[in-house]
Amino acid sequence: MGTIFNISKSEWFVIILCCTIVLALELMNTAIENLCDMITKEFHPTIKIVKDVSAGAVLVSAIGSAIAGAVIFIPLIVHQIKILL
């Protein structure tokens, strides 16, 4: 979509940064979950909290990235629709 709408360099930077942050946090979440599973396969309330918090970090970054994408792309989409009408 960035290419289609010819977004600016700063907008590309925001999009790339958001994607990188989400992917990096997903990798960290996977590492934390695997480490917790290595420690014990049995249910432990503290390990549940650790896993939930690390998954929450991924969710928060994904929501923030979606908002950033919406701020960048919705005005461009609305403008394109106005041109077509």
C-alpha distances in whole Angstrom, upper triangle without the diagonal:
4,5,5,6,8,9,12,14,15,12,11,14,14,11,13,16,15,14,17,19,19,19,22,24,23,25,28,28,29,31,33,33,35,37,38,39,41,43,44,43,45,44,44,43,42,40,38,37,36,34,32,32,30,28,27,26,23,23,23,20,18,19,18,15,14,15,14,10,12,13,10,8,11,13,10,10,14,14,13,15,18,17,18,21
4,6,5,6,5,9,10,11,8,7,11,11,9,11,14,14,13,16,18,18,19,22,23,23,25,27,28,29,31,33,34,35,37,39,39,41,43,44,44,46,44,45,43,42,40,39,38,36,34,33,32,30,28,28,26,23,23,23,20,18,19,18,14,14,15,13,10,12,13,9,8,12,13,10,11,15,15,14,17,19,18,19,22
4,6,5,7,10,11,14,11,9,13,14,12,13,17,17,16,18,21,21,21,24,26,26,27,30,31,31,34,36,36,37,40,41,42,43,46,47,46,48,47,47,46,45,43,42,41,39,37,36,35,33,31,31,29,26,26,26,23,21,23,22,18,18,19,17,14,16,16,13,11,15,15,12,13,17,16,14,17,20,18,19,23
4,6,8,12,14,16,13,12,16,17,14,16,19,19,18,21,23,23,24,26,28,28,30,32,33,33,36,38,38,39,42,43,44,45,48,49,48,50,48,49,48,47,45,43,42,41,38,37,37,34,33,32,31,28,27,27,25,23,23,23,19,18,19,17,14,15,16,13,11,13,14,10,11,14,13,11,14,17,15,16,19
4,6,9,12,14,11,11,15,15,13,16,18,18,18,21,23,23,24,27,28,28,30,32,33,34,36,38,39,40,42,43,44,46,48,49,48,50,49,49,48,46,44,43,42,40,38,37,36,34,32,32,30,28,27,26,24,22,22,21,18,17,18,15,13,13,13,10,8,11,11,7,8,12,10,9,12,14,13,15,18
4,7,9,12,10,9,13,14,13,15,18,18,18,21,23,23,24,26,28,29,30,32,33,35,36,38,39,41,42,44,45,47,49,50,49,51,50,50,49,47,45,44,43,41,39,38,37,35,33,33,31,28,28,28,25,23,24,22,19,19,19,16,14,15,15,11,11,14,13,10,12,15,13,12,16,17,16,18,21
4,7,8,6,7,10,11,10,12,15,15,16,18,20,21,22,24,26,26,28,30,31,32,34,36,37,39,40,42,43,45,46,48,47,49,48,47,46,44,43,41,40,38,37,36,34,32,31,30,28,26,26,25,22,21,21,19,16,16,16,13,11,13,12,8,9,12,11,9,12,14,13,13,17,18,17,19,22
4,5,5,6,9,10,11,12,14,15,17,18,20,21,23,24,26,27,29,30,32,33,35,36,38,39,41,42,44,45,47,48,48,50,49,48,47,45,43,42,40,39,37,36,34,33,32,31,28,27,27,25,22,22,22,20,17,18,17,14,13,15,13,10,12,15,14,12,15,17,16,16,20,21,20,22,25
4,5,5,6,9,10,10,12,14,15,16,18,20,21,22,24,26,27,28,30,31,33,34,36,37,39,40,42,43,45,47,47,49,47,47,45,43,42,41,39,37,36,35,33,31,31,30,27,25,26,25,21,21,22,19,17,18,18,15,14,17,15,12,14,17,17,15,18,21,20,20,23,24,24,26,29
4,5,5,6,9,10,10,12,14,15,16,18,20,21,22,24,26,27,28,30,31,33,34,36,37,39,40,42,43,45,45,47,46,45,43,41,40,39,37,35,34,33,31,29,29,28,25,23,24,22,19,19,20,17,15,17,16,12,13,15,13,10,13,16,16,15,18,20,20,21,24,25,25,27,29
4,5,5,6,9,10,11,12,14,15,17,18,20,21,23,24,26,27,29,30,32,33,35,36,37,39,41,42,44,44,45,44,43,42,40,38,37,35,34,33,31,29,28,27,26,23,22,22,20,17,17,17,15,12,13,13,9,9,12,10,7,10,13,13,12,15,17,17,18,21,22,22,24,26
4,5,5,6,8,10,11,12,14,16,17,18,20,21,23,24,26,27,29,30,32,33,35,36,38,39,41,42,42,44,43,42,41,39,37,37,35,33,32,31,29,27,26,26,23,21,22,21,17,17,18,16,13,14,15,11,10,13,13,10,11,15,15,14,16,19,19,19,22,24,24,25,28
4,6,5,6,8,10,10,12,14,15,16,18,20,21,22,24,26,27,28,30,31,33,34,36,37,39,41,41,43,41,41,39,37,36,35,33,31,30,30,27,25,25,24,21,20,21,19,16,16,18,15,12,15,15,11,12,15,14,11,14,17,18,17,19,22,22,22,25,27,27,29,31
4,6,5,6,9,10,10,12,14,15,16,18,20,21,22,24,26,27,28,30,31,33,34,36,37,39,39,41,39,38,37,35,33,33,31,29,28,27,25,23,22,21,18,17,18,16,13,13,14,11,9,11,11,8,9,12,11,9,12,15,16,16,18,20,21,22,24,26,26,28,30
4,5,5,6,9,10,11,12,14,16,17,19,20,21,23,25,26,27,29,30,32,33,35,36,38,38,40,38,38,36,35,33,32,30,28,27,26,24,22,21,21,18,16,17,16,12,12,13,11,8,10,11,8,7,11,11,9,10,14,15,15,16,19,20,20,22,25,25,26,29
4,5,5,6,9,10,11,12,14,15,17,18,20,21,23,24,26,27,29,30,32,33,35,36,36,39,37,37,36,34,32,31,30,28,26,26,24,22,21,21,18,16,17,17,13,13,15,13,10,12,14,11,11,14,15,13,14,18,19,18,20,23,23,23,26,28,28,29,32
4,5,5,6,9,10,10,12,14,15,16,18,20,21,22,24,26,27,28,30,31,33,35,35,37,36,35,34,32,30,29,28,25,24,24,22,19,19,19,16,14,16,15,11,12,14,11,9,12,13,10,11,15,15,14,16,19,20,20,22,24,25,26,28,30,30,32,34
4,5,5,6,9,10,11,12,14,15,16,18,20,21,22,24,26,27,29,30,32,33,33,35,33,33,31,30,28,27,25,23,22,21,19,17,17,16,13,11,12,11,8,8,10,8,5,9,10,8,9,12,13,12,14,17,19,19,20,23,24,24,26,28,29,30,32
4,6,5,6,9,10,11,12,14,15,17,19,20,21,23,24,26,27,29,30,32,32,34,33,32,31,30,27,27,25,23,22,21,20,17,16,16,14,11,13,13,9,8,11,10,7,10,12,11,10,14,15,14,15,18,20,20,21,24,25,25,27,29,30,31,33
4,6,5,6,9,10,11,12,14,15,17,18,20,21,22,24,26,27,29,31,31,33,32,31,31,29,26,26,25,22,21,21,19,16,16,17,14,12,14,14,10,11,14,13,10,13,15,13,14,17,18,17,18,21,24,23,24,27,28,28,30,33,33,34,36
4,5,5,6,8,10,10,12,14,15,16,18,20,21,22,24,26,27,29,29,31,30,29,28,26,24,23,22,19,18,18,16,13,13,14,10,9,11,11,7,9,12,10,9,12,14,13,14,17,18,17,19,22,24,24,25,28,29,29,31,33,34,35,37
4,6,5,6,9,10,10,12,14,15,16,18,20,21,22,24,26,27,27,29,27,27,26,24,22,21,20,18,16,16,15,12,11,11,9,6,8,9,6,6,10,9,8,11,13,13,13,16,17,18,19,21,23,24,24,27,28,29,30,33,34,34,36
4,5,5,6,9,10,11,12,14,15,17,18,20,21,23,25,26,26,28,27,27,27,25,22,22,21,19,17,17,16,13,12,14,11,8,11,12,9,9,13,13,11,14,16,16,16,19,20,20,21,23,26,26,26,29,31,30,32,35,36,36,38
4,5,5,6,9,10,11,12,14,15,17,18,20,21,23,25,25,27,27,26,26,23,21,21,20,17,16,17,15,12,12,14,11,9,12,13,10,11,15,14,13,16,18,17,18,21,22,22,23,26,28,28,29,32,33,33,35,38,38,39,41
4,5,5,6,9,10,10,12,14,15,16,18,20,21,23,23,25,24,23,22,20,18,18,17,14,13,13,11,8,9,10,7,6,9,10,8,10,13,13,12,15,17,17,18,21,22,22,24,26,28,29,29,32,34,34,35,38,39,40,41
4,5,5,6,9,10,10,12,14,15,16,18,20,21,21,23,22,22,22,20,17,17,17,14,12,13,12,9,8,10,9,6,9,11,10,10,13,14,13,15,18,18,19,21,23,23,24,26,29,29,29,32,34,34,35,38,39,39,41
4,5,5,6,9,10,11,12,14,15,16,19,20,20,23,23,22,23,21,18,18,18,15,13,15,14,10,11,13,11,9,13,15,13,13,17,18,16,19,22,21,22,24,26,26,27,29,32,32,32,35,37,37,38,41,42,42,44
4,5,5,6,9,10,10,12,14,15,17,19,19,22,21,20,20,18,15,16,15,12,11,13,11,8,9,12,10,9,13,14,13,14,17,18,17,20,22,22,23,26,27,27,29,31,33,34,34,36,38,39,40,42,44,44,46
4,5,5,6,9,10,11,12,14,15,17,17,19,18,17,17,16,13,13,12,10,8,9,9,5,6,9,8,7,11,13,12,13,16,17,17,19,22,22,23,25,27,28,28,30,33,34,34,36,38,38,39,42,43,44,45
4,5,5,6,9,10,10,12,14,16,15,18,18,18,18,17,14,14,15,12,9,12,12,9,9,12,12,10,13,16,15,15,19,20,19,21,24,24,25,27,29,30,30,32,35,35,35,38,40,40,41,44,45,45,47
4,6,5,6,9,10,10,12,15,15,18,18,18,19,17,13,15,15,12,10,13,13,10,11,14,13,13,16,18,17,18,21,22,22,24,26,27,27,30,32,32,33,35,38,38,38,40,43,42,44,46,48,48,50
4,5,5,6,9,10,11,13,14,16,15,15,15,13,10,11,11,8,7,10,10,7,10,12,12,12,15,17,17,18,21,22,22,24,26,27,28,30,32,32,34,35,38,39,39,41,43,43,44,47,49,49,51
4,5,5,6,9,10,11,11,13,13,13,14,12,9,9,11,8,6,9,11,8,9,13,13,13,15,17,18,18,21,23,23,24,27,28,28,31,33,33,34,36,39,39,39,41,44,44,44,47,49,49,50
4,5,5,6,9,10,10,13,14,14,16,15,11,12,14,12,10,13,14,12,13,16,16,16,18,21,21,21,24,26,25,27,30,30,31,33,35,36,36,38,41,41,41,44,46,46,46,49,51,51,52
4,5,5,6,9,10,13,14,13,15,13,10,12,14,11,10,14,14,12,14,17,17,17,20,22,22,23,26,27,27,29,31,32,33,35,37,37,38,40,43,43,43,46,48,48,49,52,53,53,55
4,5,5,6,8,10,10,10,12,10,6,9,11,8,8,12,13,11,13,16,16,17,19,21,22,23,25,27,27,29,31,32,33,35,37,38,39,40,43,44,44,46,48,49,49,52,54,54,55
4,5,5,5,8,10,10,13,12,9,10,13,11,10,13,15,14,15,18,19,19,21,23,24,24,27,29,29,30,33,34,34,36,39,39,40,41,45,45,45,47,49,49,50,53,54,54,56
4,6,7,10,12,13,16,14,11,14,16,14,13,17,18,16,18,21,21,21,24,26,26,27,30,31,31,33,35,36,37,39,41,42,42,44,47,47,47,50,52,52,52,55,57,57,58
4,7,9,11,10,13,12,9,12,14,12,13,16,17,16,18,21,21,22,24,26,27,28,30,32,32,34,36,37,38,40,42,43,44,45,48,49,49,51,53,54,54,57,59,59,60
4,5,8,8,12,11,9,11,14,13,13,16,18,17,18,21,22,23,25,27,28,29,31,33,33,35,37,38,39,41,43,44,45,46,49,50,49,51,54,54,54,57,59,59,60
4,7,9,12,13,10,11,15,14,13,16,18,18,18,21,23,23,24,27,28,28,30,32,33,34,36,38,38,40,42,43,44,45,48,49,48,50,53,53,53,56,58,57,59
4,6,10,12,10,10,14,14,14,16,18,19,19,22,24,24,25,28,29,29,31,33,34,35,37,39,40,41,43,45,45,46,49,50,49,51,54,54,54,57,59,59,60
4,7,9,8,8,11,12,12,13,16,17,17,19,21,22,23,25,27,28,29,31,32,33,35,37,38,39,41,43,43,44,47,48,47,49,52,52,52,55,57,57,58
4,6,5,6,9,10,11,12,14,16,17,18,20,22,22,24,26,27,28,30,32,33,35,36,38,39,41,42,43,44,47,48,48,49,52,53,53,55,57,57,58
4,6,5,6,9,10,11,12,14,15,16,19,20,21,22,25,26,26,28,30,31,32,34,36,37,39,41,41,42,45,46,46,47,50,51,51,53,56,56,57
4,5,5,6,9,10,11,12,14,15,17,19,20,21,23,25,25,27,29,30,31,33,35,36,37,39,40,41,44,45,45,47,50,50,50,53,55,55,56
4,5,5,6,8,10,11,12,14,15,17,18,20,22,23,24,26,27,29,30,32,33,35,36,38,39,40,43,44,44,45,48,49,49,52,54,54,55
4,5,5,6,9,10,11,12,14,16,16,18,20,21,22,24,26,27,28,30,31,33,34,36,37,38,41,42,41,43,46,46,47,49,51,51,52
4,5,5,6,9,10,10,12,14,15,16,18,20,21,22,24,25,26,28,30,31,32,34,35,36,39,41,40,42,45,45,45,48,50,50,51
4,6,5,6,9,10,11,13,14,15,17,19,20,21,23,25,26,27,29,30,32,33,35,36,38,40,40,41,44,45,45,48,50,50,51
4,6,5,6,8,10,11,12,14,16,17,18,20,21,23,25,26,27,29,31,32,33,34,37,38,38,40,42,43,43,46,48,48,49
4,6,5,6,9,10,10,12,14,15,16,18,20,21,22,24,25,27,28,30,31,32,35,36,36,37,40,41,41,43,45,46,47
4,5,5,6,9,10,10,12,14,15,16,18,20,21,22,24,25,27,29,30,31,33,35,35,36,39,40,40,43,45,45,46
4,5,5,7,9,10,11,13,15,16,17,19,20,21,23,25,26,27,29,30,33,34,34,36,38,39,39,42,44,44,45
4,5,5,6,9,10,11,12,14,15,17,19,20,21,23,25,26,27,28,31,32,31,33,36,36,37,40,41,41,43
4,5,5,6,9,10,10,12,14,15,16,18,20,21,23,24,25,26,29,30,30,32,34,35,36,38,40,40,41
4,5,5,6,9,10,11,12,14,15,16,18,20,21,23,24,25,28,29,29,31,34,34,35,37,39,40,41
4,6,5,6,9,10,10,12,14,15,16,18,20,21,22,23,26,27,27,29,32,32,33,35,37,37,39
4,5,5,6,9,10,10,12,14,15,16,18,20,21,21,25,26,25,27,30,30,31,33,35,36,37
4,5,5,6,9,10,11,12,14,15,17,18,20,21,23,25,25,26,29,30,30,33,35,35,36
4,5,5,6,9,10,10,12,14,15,16,18,19,22,23,23,25,28,28,29,32,33,34,35
4,5,5,6,9,10,10,12,14,15,16,17,20,21,21,23,26,26,27,29,31,31,33
4,5,5,6,9,10,10,12,14,15,16,19,20,20,21,24,25,25,28,30,30,31
4,5,5,6,9,10,11,12,14,15,17,19,20,21,23,24,25,27,29,30,31
4,5,5,6,9,10,11,12,14,16,17,18,20,22,22,24,26,27,28,30
4,5,5,6,9,10,10,11,14,15,15,17,19,20,21,23,25,26,27
4,5,5,6,9,10,10,13,14,15,16,18,20,20,22,24,25,26
4,5,5,6,9,10,12,13,14,16,18,19,20,22,24,25,27
4,5,5,6,8,10,11,12,14,16,16,18,20,21,22,24
4,5,5,5,8,10,10,11,14,15,16,18,19,20,22
4,6,6,7,9,11,12,13,15,16,18,19,21,22
4,6,7,7,9,11,12,13,15,17,18,20,21
4,6,5,6,9,10,11,12,14,15,17,19
4,5,5,6,8,10,10,12,14,15,17
4,5,5,6,9,10,11,12,14,15
4,5,5,6,9,10,11,13,14
4,5,5,6,9,10,11,12
4,5,5,6,9,10,11
4,5,5,6,9,10
4,5,5,6,9
4,5,5,6
4,5,5
4,6
4
